[in-house]
């Protein structure tokens, strides 16, 4: 059996007396979309932060392609292949679409930043950035100011930037947030194809998108895993229906 691309083992995190994440384990395999769902305050964002390295776990371990990355920084984890997109966009809105993508390519190359103008003339970085923009359908807009993009296009730009890092796994926090039905449908179809590039760990409140995309779903409630199974089984699980889906 193939080793998981990403694996979290018995992660725990407390903030004073508040238990945010308790003994959570999950993994994700090649070409898979594994969704994490749960009510607000269930511990989803805390768990993602632990996996990405922006929060230090009290207990537990994180493995990427069988390598223990538990004690590595966020930047080091990204360089090894964790491609994260954020719930709150951190894009440079006054720069062009291409400039934002090149910033990601710089990180992937390991080059020192130096001055930005010479970096823009680096043909290798530029070609890599343009290729990733083409993959998400934004190449025709690459010279446009990022601030002029629609909300859905900004989401795709975030994915393009993550692609420049050549990730082994994508970690996506609420990619459907703020999108209308057309935008959600477009992004859902895109993510279904994106899994061929790298598997996706998906935190999402849009249940239609979750059940359309996810192979497996892990359900959190008060920091604990209350269910983890195939999407079809989760949908029928009475404990999940009572705690989160509002049924039963």
C-alpha beads as a LAMMPS data file, in Angstrom:
LAMMPS data file: protein, C-alpha beads

248 atoms
247 bonds

1 atom types
1 bond types

-500.0 500.0 xlo xhi
-500.0 500.0 ylo yhi
-500.0 500.0 zlo zhi

Masses

1 110.0

Atoms # bond

1 1 1 0.000 0.000 0.000
2 1 1 1.298 3.478 -0.897
3 1 1 2.297 5.815 1.910
4 1 1 0.031 8.873 2.404
5 1 1 1.249 12.130 0.875
6 1 1 0.366 13.972 4.089
7 1 1 -0.325 12.527 7.518
8 1 1 -1.209 14.136 10.843
9 1 1 -0.946 11.958 13.938
10 1 1 -2.650 12.692 17.258
11 1 1 -2.409 16.488 17.015
12 1 1 -3.385 18.477 20.102
13 1 1 -3.616 22.218 20.779
14 1 1 -4.931 24.146 23.760
15 1 1 -5.236 27.858 24.443
16 1 1 -5.320 28.178 28.211
17 1 1 -8.306 26.100 29.335
18 1 1 -9.747 25.905 25.813
19 1 1 -9.091 22.629 24.019
20 1 1 -9.036 23.623 20.323
21 1 1 -7.759 20.351 18.838
22 1 1 -7.671 17.050 20.693
23 1 1 -5.988 13.885 19.446
24 1 1 -6.764 14.488 15.753
25 1 1 -5.317 12.141 13.137
26 1 1 -5.927 12.175 9.380
27 1 1 -4.125 11.507 6.115
28 1 1 -4.443 12.229 2.409
29 1 1 -3.446 10.069 -0.527
30 1 1 -2.434 10.719 -4.122
31 1 1 -5.180 12.258 -6.329
32 1 1 -7.507 12.498 -3.320
33 1 1 -9.607 15.323 -1.943
34 1 1 -10.030 14.972 1.819
35 1 1 -12.442 17.519 3.304
36 1 1 -12.559 18.746 6.896
37 1 1 -15.958 20.005 8.010
38 1 1 -17.555 21.055 11.277
39 1 1 -19.392 23.923 12.973
40 1 1 -17.714 27.279 13.595
41 1 1 -15.259 26.863 16.456
42 1 1 -14.814 23.136 15.828
43 1 1 -11.042 23.501 15.437
44 1 1 -10.700 23.369 11.645
45 1 1 -8.553 26.491 11.210
46 1 1 -6.416 25.584 14.207
47 1 1 -5.791 22.130 12.770
48 1 1 -4.812 23.582 9.376
49 1 1 -2.443 26.028 11.099
50 1 1 -0.797 23.137 12.953
51 1 1 -0.327 21.170 9.728
52 1 1 1.105 24.210 7.896
53 1 1 3.360 25.170 10.806
54 1 1 1.939 28.577 11.721
55 1 1 0.853 27.114 15.086
56 1 1 3.080 24.854 17.158
57 1 1 1.257 21.728 18.328
58 1 1 1.271 20.786 22.001
59 1 1 1.429 17.130 20.989
60 1 1 1.417 15.045 17.818
61 1 1 3.317 14.808 14.546
62 1 1 2.984 15.828 10.902
63 1 1 4.536 13.867 8.030
64 1 1 4.909 14.963 4.391
65 1 1 5.856 12.187 1.957
66 1 1 6.968 10.114 4.980
67 1 1 9.255 12.927 6.232
68 1 1 8.642 14.195 9.763
69 1 1 8.078 17.953 9.386
70 1 1 6.662 18.559 12.880
71 1 1 9.477 20.851 14.003
72 1 1 9.934 22.712 10.711
73 1 1 8.890 26.318 10.044
74 1 1 5.992 27.314 7.805
75 1 1 8.464 28.461 5.141
76 1 1 10.384 25.186 5.224
77 1 1 7.173 23.158 5.004
78 1 1 6.138 25.223 1.963
79 1 1 9.502 24.626 0.301
80 1 1 9.083 20.879 0.855
81 1 1 5.682 20.850 -0.826
82 1 1 2.807 22.201 1.284
83 1 1 0.872 24.616 -0.927
84 1 1 -1.576 26.643 1.141
85 1 1 -4.258 29.027 -0.040
86 1 1 -5.717 31.362 2.541
87 1 1 -9.226 32.138 3.693
88 1 1 -8.267 35.824 3.785
89 1 1 -6.390 36.756 0.631
90 1 1 -2.831 38.031 1.137
91 1 1 -2.262 39.047 -2.490
92 1 1 -0.452 42.268 -3.435
93 1 1 -3.476 44.003 -4.947
94 1 1 -1.574 46.927 -6.516
95 1 1 0.813 44.625 -8.392
96 1 1 -0.055 42.833 -11.606
97 1 1 -1.325 39.268 -11.782
98 1 1 2.019 38.186 -13.249
99 1 1 4.009 39.967 -10.535
100 1 1 2.061 38.114 -7.835
101 1 1 2.736 34.795 -9.554
102 1 1 6.440 35.604 -9.928
103 1 1 6.686 36.216 -6.179
104 1 1 5.590 32.624 -5.689
105 1 1 8.070 31.409 -8.294
106 1 1 10.858 33.228 -6.448
107 1 1 10.012 31.285 -3.313
108 1 1 10.007 28.022 -5.245
109 1 1 13.398 28.759 -6.809
110 1 1 15.117 29.444 -3.486
111 1 1 16.642 32.598 -4.961
112 1 1 17.336 35.615 -2.793
113 1 1 14.848 38.425 -3.269
114 1 1 17.167 41.301 -4.198
115 1 1 15.397 44.028 -6.169
116 1 1 12.036 43.289 -7.726
117 1 1 12.652 44.780 -11.185
118 1 1 15.609 42.453 -11.991
119 1 1 13.509 39.510 -10.800
120 1 1 10.788 40.424 -13.317
121 1 1 13.381 40.047 -16.081
122 1 1 14.373 36.541 -14.964
123 1 1 13.064 34.493 -17.899
124 1 1 13.024 31.197 -15.981
125 1 1 10.897 32.629 -13.165
126 1 1 8.666 34.481 -15.612
127 1 1 8.100 31.379 -17.744
128 1 1 7.239 29.327 -14.650
129 1 1 4.803 31.975 -13.424
130 1 1 3.149 32.294 -16.840
131 1 1 2.777 28.520 -17.079
132 1 1 0.983 28.382 -13.717
133 1 1 -1.292 31.269 -14.702
134 1 1 -2.135 29.419 -17.910
135 1 1 -3.029 26.309 -15.887
136 1 1 -5.667 28.242 -13.928
137 1 1 -6.917 30.214 -16.949
138 1 1 -5.503 33.627 -16.016
139 1 1 -2.680 34.049 -18.538
140 1 1 -4.704 36.475 -20.652
141 1 1 -5.058 38.701 -17.558
142 1 1 -1.422 38.507 -16.431
143 1 1 -0.674 42.215 -17.061
144 1 1 -3.854 43.372 -15.339
145 1 1 -3.703 44.918 -11.871
146 1 1 -4.662 42.290 -9.292
147 1 1 -7.155 44.668 -7.637
148 1 1 -9.329 44.523 -10.765
149 1 1 -9.884 40.757 -10.599
150 1 1 -13.182 39.247 -9.525
151 1 1 -13.380 37.299 -6.273
152 1 1 -13.313 34.008 -8.178
153 1 1 -10.312 35.111 -10.215
154 1 1 -8.461 36.039 -7.022
155 1 1 -9.047 32.491 -5.778
156 1 1 -7.575 31.115 -8.997
157 1 1 -4.572 33.423 -8.649
158 1 1 -3.958 32.063 -5.157
159 1 1 -3.965 28.558 -6.627
160 1 1 -1.550 29.657 -9.374
161 1 1 0.837 31.045 -6.763
162 1 1 0.630 27.773 -4.845
163 1 1 1.344 25.889 -8.094
164 1 1 4.606 27.809 -8.577
165 1 1 5.824 26.134 -5.371
166 1 1 5.360 22.731 -7.052
167 1 1 3.374 21.395 -4.090
168 1 1 3.044 17.784 -3.056
169 1 1 -0.303 18.668 -1.441
170 1 1 -2.685 21.638 -1.483
171 1 1 -4.247 22.880 1.745
172 1 1 -7.256 25.072 1.031
173 1 1 -9.145 27.068 3.639
174 1 1 -12.645 28.062 2.493
175 1 1 -11.901 28.522 -1.242
176 1 1 -15.625 28.930 -2.011
177 1 1 -16.111 31.777 0.499
178 1 1 -17.707 34.820 -1.101
179 1 1 -18.325 33.167 -4.466
180 1 1 -21.708 33.137 -6.142
181 1 1 -23.238 29.976 -7.576
182 1 1 -21.490 30.389 -10.950
183 1 1 -18.122 31.001 -9.305
184 1 1 -18.584 28.044 -6.982
185 1 1 -19.512 25.736 -9.858
186 1 1 -16.475 26.871 -11.879
187 1 1 -14.066 26.452 -8.948
188 1 1 -15.555 23.059 -8.050
189 1 1 -14.855 21.773 -11.556
190 1 1 -11.366 23.269 -11.478
191 1 1 -10.455 21.669 -8.118
192 1 1 -11.705 18.308 -9.345
193 1 1 -9.074 18.498 -12.101
194 1 1 -6.422 20.052 -9.848
195 1 1 -6.253 16.898 -7.705
196 1 1 -4.327 15.334 -10.607
197 1 1 -1.497 17.803 -9.885
198 1 1 -1.534 17.207 -6.127
199 1 1 -4.098 15.970 -3.568
200 1 1 -6.165 18.559 -1.708
201 1 1 -6.921 18.920 1.995
202 1 1 -10.051 21.056 1.910
203 1 1 -11.740 23.056 4.672
204 1 1 -15.090 24.201 3.351
205 1 1 -18.558 25.187 4.611
206 1 1 -20.309 24.740 1.260
207 1 1 -21.679 21.230 1.653
208 1 1 -22.733 20.913 -1.983
209 1 1 -19.122 21.546 -3.018
210 1 1 -17.793 19.210 -0.320
211 1 1 -19.966 16.277 -1.356
212 1 1 -19.291 16.959 -5.048
213 1 1 -15.519 16.880 -4.519
214 1 1 -14.485 14.903 -1.459
215 1 1 -13.405 11.270 -1.518
216 1 1 -13.223 11.275 2.277
217 1 1 -14.513 13.628 4.940
218 1 1 -13.320 14.185 8.498
219 1 1 -15.848 15.858 10.802
220 1 1 -14.669 17.917 13.783
221 1 1 -16.759 19.026 16.738
222 1 1 -15.275 20.759 19.783
223 1 1 -11.788 19.880 18.569
224 1 1 -12.436 16.149 18.285
225 1 1 -12.976 13.877 15.312
226 1 1 -16.558 12.601 15.536
227 1 1 -16.445 10.812 12.169
228 1 1 -14.029 10.145 9.326
229 1 1 -15.121 8.102 6.325
230 1 1 -16.033 8.096 2.652
231 1 1 -18.239 11.028 1.671
232 1 1 -21.240 8.780 0.982
233 1 1 -21.034 7.294 4.480
234 1 1 -20.581 10.668 6.188
235 1 1 -23.738 11.984 4.541
236 1 1 -25.738 9.146 6.134
237 1 1 -23.991 9.221 9.533
238 1 1 -26.586 10.057 12.234
239 1 1 -23.981 11.572 14.580
240 1 1 -22.831 13.958 11.844
241 1 1 -26.403 14.798 10.888
242 1 1 -27.189 15.766 14.461
243 1 1 -23.958 17.690 15.118
244 1 1 -23.515 19.513 11.834
245 1 1 -25.733 18.743 8.852
246 1 1 -28.890 19.725 10.683
247 1 1 -30.794 16.608 9.821
248 1 1 -32.315 13.726 11.712

Bonds

1 1 1 2
2 1 2 3
3 1 3 4
4 1 4 5
5 1 5 6
6 1 6 7
7 1 7 8
8 1 8 9
9 1 9 10
10 1 10 11
11 1 11 12
12 1 12 13
13 1 13 14
14 1 14 15
15 1 15 16
16 1 16 17
17 1 17 18
18 1 18 19
19 1 19 20
20 1 20 21
21 1 21 22
22 1 22 23
23 1 23 24
24 1 24 25
25 1 25 26
26 1 26 27
27 1 27 28
28 1 28 29
29 1 29 30
30 1 30 31
31 1 31 32
32 1 32 33
33 1 33 34
34 1 34 35
35 1 35 36
36 1 36 37
37 1 37 38
38 1 38 39
39 1 39 40
40 1 40 41
41 1 41 42
42 1 42 43
43 1 43 44
44 1 44 45
45 1 45 46
46 1 46 47
47 1 47 48
48 1 48 49
49 1 49 50
50 1 50 51
51 1 51 52
52 1 52 53
53 1 53 54
54 1 54 55
55 1 55 56
56 1 56 57
57 1 57 58
58 1 58 59
59 1 59 60
60 1 60 61
61 1 61 62
62 1 62 63
63 1 63 64
64 1 64 65
65 1 65 66
66 1 66 67
67 1 67 68
68 1 68 69
69 1 69 70
70 1 70 71
71 1 71 72
72 1 72 73
73 1 73 74
74 1 74 75
75 1 75 76
76 1 76 77
77 1 77 78
78 1 78 79
79 1 79 80
80 1 80 81
81 1 81 82
82 1 82 83
83 1 83 84
84 1 84 85
85 1 85 86
86 1 86 87
87 1 87 88
88 1 88 89
89 1 89 90
90 1 90 91
91 1 91 92
92 1 92 93
93 1 93 94
94 1 94 95
95 1 95 96
96 1 96 97
97 1 97 98
98 1 98 99
99 1 99 100
100 1 100 101
101 1 101 102
102 1 102 103
103 1 103 104
104 1 104 105
105 1 105 106
106 1 106 107
107 1 107 108
108 1 108 109
109 1 109 110
110 1 110 111
111 1 111 112
112 1 112 113
113 1 113 114
114 1 114 115
115 1 115 116
116 1 116 117
117 1 117 118
118 1 118 119
119 1 119 120
120 1 120 121
121 1 121 122
122 1 122 123
123 1 123 124
124 1 124 125
125 1 125 126
126 1 126 127
127 1 127 128
128 1 128 129
129 1 129 130
130 1 130 131
131 1 131 132
132 1 132 133
133 1 133 134
134 1 134 135
135 1 135 136
136 1 136 137
137 1 137 138
138 1 138 139
139 1 139 140
140 1 140 141
141 1 141 142
142 1 142 143
143 1 143 144
144 1 144 145
145 1 145 146
146 1 146 147
147 1 147 148
148 1 148 149
149 1 149 150
150 1 150 151
151 1 151 152
152 1 152 153
153 1 153 154
154 1 154 155
155 1 155 156
156 1 156 157
157 1 157 158
158 1 158 159
159 1 159 160
160 1 160 161
161 1 161 162
162 1 162 163
163 1 163 164
164 1 164 165
165 1 165 166
166 1 166 167
167 1 167 168
168 1 168 169
169 1 169 170
170 1 170 171
171 1 171 172
172 1 172 173
173 1 173 174
174 1 174 175
175 1 175 176
176 1 176 177
177 1 177 178
178 1 178 179
179 1 179 180
180 1 180 181
181 1 181 182
182 1 182 183
183 1 183 184
184 1 184 185
185 1 185 186
186 1 186 187
187 1 187 188
188 1 188 189
189 1 189 190
190 1 190 191
191 1 191 192
192 1 192 193
193 1 193 194
194 1 194 195
195 1 195 196
196 1 196 197
197 1 197 198
198 1 198 199
199 1 199 200
200 1 200 201
201 1 201 202
202 1 202 203
203 1 203 204
204 1 204 205
205 1 205 206
206 1 206 207
207 1 207 208
208 1 208 209
209 1 209 210
210 1 210 211
211 1 211 212
212 1 212 213
213 1 213 214
214 1 214 215
215 1 215 216
216 1 216 217
217 1 217 218
218 1 218 219
219 1 219 220
220 1 220 221
221 1 221 222
222 1 222 223
223 1 223 224
224 1 224 225
225 1 225 226
226 1 226 227
227 1 227 228
228 1 228 229
229 1 229 230
230 1 230 231
231 1 231 232
232 1 232 233
233 1 233 234
234 1 234 235
235 1 235 236
236 1 236 237
237 1 237 238
238 1 238 239
239 1 239 240
240 1 240 241
241 1 241 242
242 1 242 243
243 1 243 244
244 1 244 245
245 1 245 246
246 1 246 247
247 1 247 248
